[in-house]
Each structure stands twice: as C-alpha cells, then as structure tokens.
Amino acid sequence: MKIEVKLFAAMREQLDADQVVVSIPDTATVADLSAALIQQYPSLAAWQPSFRTAVNQEFAHPDNQLRPNDEVAIIPPVSGG
C-alpha cells in the first residue's frame, strides 16, 4: 500500500516537501513505515532516533499496524521555552 506521510519543521525543509508517499506492505507497522521512509529518503536517518509518528492525529507505537487511508505525520523534536 502507499501511505502519504506529512512532514513538519526541519524535516519538511530538508526534503522541500510537505508530504511524501512511501510504499509499504499491506501488513506494515509504524516501525516498518519508518524503515521504509529512511530507505527512500536516507537524509532523514539522522532524525530517526528522535522523531515521533502520529497516526490519525494520535502518537502511535512502533508496533501499531497501518491501514490504507491512515493519516500519518512524522513529528520531529521541538524545543522552546
């Protein structure tokens, strides 16, 4: 299946795109999606230890299975004060 992944902040700037499309198996998990994203866009590998994945506007566990039409967003770390 193909999943549209929304990008934010520095990750969006790095790829110069608001979203990307990643192909994953029909039984893929959030962890599988992360691996496929890094494989397709190796420049994002530095972000992998710290980004969070949201599915349908809720933070998702790496073991959560994805479904067609899920809304997926990759959230990089944020700081402020």
Contact map, one row per residue, 1 for C-alpha under 8 A:
111000000000000000000011110000000000000000000000000000000000000000010000000000000
111100000000000000001111000000000000000000000000000000000000000000010000000000000
111110000000000000001111000000000000000000000000000000000000000000011101000000000
011111000000000000111100000000000000000000000000000000000000000000000011000000000
001111100000000000111100000000000000000000000000000000000000000000000011110000000
000111110000000001110000000000000000000000000000000000000000000000000001110000000
000011111011000011110000000000000000000000000000000000000000000000000000111000000
000001111111100001000000000000000000000000000000000000000000000000000000111100000
000000111111100000000000000000000000000000000000000000000000000000000000000100000
000000011111110000000000000000000000000000000000000000000000000000000000000100000
000000111111111000000000000000000000000000010000000000000000000000000000000100000
000000111111111111100000000000000000000000000000000000000000000000000000000000000
000000011111111110000000000000000000000000000000000000000000000000000000000000000
000000000111111100000000000000000000000000100000000000000000000000000000000000000
000000000011111110000000000000000000000000000000000000000000000000000000000000000
000000000001111111000000000000000000000000000000000000000000000000000000000000000
000000100001101111110000000000000000000000000000000000000000000000000000000000000
000001110001000111110000000000000000000000000000000000000000000000000000000000000
000111100001000011111000000000000000000000000000000000000000000000000000000000000
000111100000000011111100000000000000000000000000000000000000000000000000000000000
011110000000000000111110000000000000000000000000000000000000000000000000000000000
011110000000000000011111000000001001100100000000000000000000000000000000000000000
111000000000000000001111100000000001000000000000000000000000000000000000000000000
111000000000000000000111110100011001000000000000000000000000000000000000000000000
100000000000000000000011111100000000000000000000000000000000000000000000000000000
100000000000000000000001111100000000000000000000000000000000000001100000000000000
000000000000000000000000111110000000000000000000000000000000000011000000000000000
000000000000000000000001111111111000000000000000000000000000000011000000000000000
000000000000000000000000001111111000000000000000000000000000011111000000000000000
000000000000000000000000000111111100000000000000000010000001111111000000000000000
000000000000000000000000000111111110000000000000000000000000011000000000000000000
000000000000000000000001000111111111000000000000000000000000000000000000000000000
000000000000000000000101000111111111100000000000000000000000000000000000000000000
000000000000000000000000000001111111110000000001000000000000000000000000000000000
000000000000000000000000000000111111111000000000000000000000000000000000000000000
000000000000000000000111000000011111111100000000000000000000000000000000000000000
000000000000000000000100000000001111111111010000000000000000000000000000000000000
000000000000000000000000000000000111111111111001000000000000000000000000000000000
000000000000000000000000000000000011111111000000000000000000000000000000000000000
000000000000000000000100000000000001111111000000000000000000000000000000000000000
000000000000000000000000000000000000111111111000000000000000000000000000000000000
000000000000000000000000000000000000111111111000000000000000000000000000000000000
000000000000010000000000000000000000010011111100000000000000000000000000000000000
000000000010000000000000000000000000110011111111000000000000000000000000000000000
000000000000000000000000000000000000010011111111000000000000000000000000000000000
000000000000000000000000000000000000000000111111100000000000000000000000000000000
000000000000000000000000000000000000000000011111111000000000000000000000000100000
000000000000000000000000000000000100010000011111111000000000000000000000000000000
000000000000000000000000000000000000000000000111111000000000000000000000000000000
000000000000000000000000000000000000000000000011111100000000000000000000000110000
000000000000000000000000000000000000000000000011111110000000000000000000011110000
000000000000000000000000000000000000000000000000011111000011000000000000011110000
000000000000000000000000000001000000000000000000001111100011100000000001111000000
000000000000000000000000000000000000000000000000000111111111000000000011111000000
000000000000000000000000000000000000000000000000000011111111000000000111100000000
000000000000000000000000000000000000000000000000000001111100000000000111000000000
000000000000000000000000000000000000000000000000000001111110000000000011100000000
000000000000000000000000000000000000000000000000000001111111000000000000000000000
000000000000000000000000000000000000000000000000000111101111100000000000000000000
000000000000000000000000000001000000000000000000000111100111110100000000000000000
000000000000000000000000000001000000000000000000000010000011111100000000000000000
000000000000000000000000000011100000000000000000000000000001111100000000000000000
000000000000000000000000000011100000000000000000000000000000111110000000000000000
000000000000000000000000000011000000000000000000000000000001111111000000000000000
000000000000000000000000001111000000000000000000000000000000001111100000000000000
000000000000000000000000011111000000000000000000000000000000000111110100000000000
000000000000000000000000010000000000000000000000000000000000000011111100000000000
111000000000000000000000000000000000000000000000000000000000000001111100000000000
001000000000000000000000000000000000000000000000000000000000000000111110000000000
001000000000000000000000000000000000000000000000000000110000000001111111000000000
000110000000000000000000000000000000000000000000000001111000000000001111100000000
001111000000000000000000000000000000000000000000000011111000000000000111110000000
000011110000000000000000000000000000000000000000000011101000000000000011111000000
000011110000000000000000000000000000000000000000001111000000000000000001111100000
000000110000000000000000000000000000000000000000001111000000000000000000111110000
000000011110000000000000000000000000000000000010011100000000000000000000011111000
000000000000000000000000000000000000000000000000011100000000000000000000001111100
000000000000000000000000000000000000000000000000000000000000000000000000000111110
000000000000000000000000000000000000000000000000000000000000000000000000000011111
000000000000000000000000000000000000000000000000000000000000000000000000000001111
000000000000000000000000000000000000000000000000000000000000000000000000000000111
